[in-house]
Amino acid sequence: MRAEIAVDYRRPAQASLGTYGHLAIFGWVLAMIMLTTDYVVLVAGALCLSVLALIYPNPFKRVLRLRWLIWMLLLVVPTIFFFGEHDSVFAGITYSSEGLAIGIQIAVRFIVLIIAIQNLTCAVDISSMAGLLERFGLHGLGFAIGVALNLLPALETSASQAWYTLKMRGGLRRQRWRGCQLLVITIITNALKRAEEVSLAAELRAFSPEKSRPFPIQQGS
């Protein structure tokens, strides 16, 4: 028989933190990045990113995806041009220096929060997080968070399949607006269908938010 060897690719610091440690790191990062103001945000952001880089392997890999860069631009660019008085010029384009400063703070907060949230969800088991919330009496919240986090990969797969199906049928070339509407409707329909399946499964297992369960969600192998 072939021996099965489980290999843990986590760093020693990451493996020894546990659920409470990872949540404490996330809370510290959240406090540092949200409570600081002005250009102190840059120092706090650099410190938070340094700590995250020491604990988690490849912490910046996911934030470099195109969708996150687009979201960040949508948050930052309007602030530069529509907040405050246009008192500066660059390459013939006027902009607000106050808006630029605020936009930089928004970008730093956005990057740090995305990295912290994604590394937390990858490092902490969903069952452990939900069980921790139940120990504090938040029974329904623990179950809801577990279900929501479990739904994300399924929704991403469903959205990708709907996108490629619509693209192969030429729906985006002929009627872009109609194609986008169909894409959104398909994603919402699949999400509601998946949520109904989870709800029925919980009902069949006699799940009740009022009753505490030590391990509310068990992931299958």
Phi, psi and omega in degrees: 000144180277128181284136178263123183244122178272124182251127180260115183269006181284151175290156180304319180294321180291320183290332185269352183288316184078180183297314181297321180295315179295321177293324177294318177298317179295318178297320178296315178298317180298317179293317182298318188275337183263334183268344178277154182229170178054217183279358173294338177300324179296317179294315179297320179296317178296320179295316180296317179295325178295316179295317179296324179292330178284332186266315188254141177283134179050058184288341185262004186294314186284330184287345181277003178291151187299323184296322179290323177295322178294316178299319180295319178296321178295332178276325189272313187301313178300328179295322182293323187258343185239006179241125179082184182269139178286101184239007180225156182228134175221119180056038179080003180252124178275144179209170181264124177293326176294318177295325177296318179297317179293322178297321177296318178297318178297317181297317180296314179298318181298313182297313182295317182294318179297315180296316182295317181293316182292321178289327177295314181292333178279330185271329184259130177293140183298321180296321179294318180294316179293320178296324178295318178295324179292328179294335177268011177088002181266069188294308182294325181294319178299316178295318182296318179295318178299316179295317181298316180292327177288334181283336185302311178299321179295320179293322178296317177296317179297318179295319179295317179296318179295322180296311182291325177296314179294323180292319180293329180275359177078017182291334181275340181276323186275310182225092185296315183295317178295321178296319178295322177298315179296322179296314180296317180297319179296316181296315180296319179297316179295323179294316179295322178296316179294320178296322178294321178297317179295319180297318178294321178296319178294322179293321178294333178268013177058040178285138177225126179298338181283343183256136180279139176231132183297324178227087187292335184225126176243126180276134178283156180280000000 
